[in-house]
Amino acid sequence: MSKGQVDDAERKALNVLEEWNEVTGALDVNGSWYRECQSVVEDAVHIGIQMALYGKVEYDKDGQVKRSV
C-alpha cells in the first residue's frame, strides 16, 4: 500500500470515531482519553493492513504496532 492509501484508511477510521463520539458525547475531544482512543484506532488500522498484506503483525522493541508502509 502507498502512504496515501494508509493515510486515507487512518482518516476514514478516525472519522468513524469522531462520528461515534459526536453521537455519544463519551469523550472530551480536548482530553487525553480522546487522544488515546485515536491512537488505538490508528493501531487497529495498521493491524488490519498488516494482517491483510502479510498475515501477521509486526511490533517494535517496545511492543508497539509498527506503523511503517
Contacts in CASP RR format, 6 or more apart in sequence:
PFRMAT RR
TARGET T0000
AUTHOR 0000-0000-0000
METHOD contacts of the structure
MODEL  1
MSKGQVDDAERKALNVLEEWNEVTGALDVNGSWYRECQSVVEDAVHIGIQ
MALYGKVEYDKDGQVKRSV
1 9 0 8 1.000
1 49 0 8 1.000
1 53 0 8 1.000
1 69 0 8 1.000
2 69 0 8 1.000
3 69 0 8 1.000
6 45 0 8 1.000
6 46 0 8 1.000
6 49 0 8 1.000
6 69 0 8 1.000
9 45 0 8 1.000
9 49 0 8 1.000
10 41 0 8 1.000
10 42 0 8 1.000
10 45 0 8 1.000
13 41 0 8 1.000
13 42 0 8 1.000
13 44 0 8 1.000
13 45 0 8 1.000
14 38 0 8 1.000
14 41 0 8 1.000
14 42 0 8 1.000
16 41 0 8 1.000
17 37 0 8 1.000
17 38 0 8 1.000
17 41 0 8 1.000
20 26 0 8 1.000
21 27 0 8 1.000
21 29 0 8 1.000
21 34 0 8 1.000
27 33 0 8 1.000
27 34 0 8 1.000
27 37 0 8 1.000
28 34 0 8 1.000
42 67 0 8 1.000
43 64 0 8 1.000
43 65 0 8 1.000
43 67 0 8 1.000
46 65 0 8 1.000
46 66 0 8 1.000
46 67 0 8 1.000
47 57 0 8 1.000
47 65 0 8 1.000
50 56 0 8 1.000
50 57 0 8 1.000
50 58 0 8 1.000
50 65 0 8 1.000
50 66 0 8 1.000
51 57 0 8 1.000
57 65 0 8 1.000
58 65 0 8 1.000
58 66 0 8 1.000
59 65 0 8 1.000
59 66 0 8 1.000
60 66 0 8 1.000
END
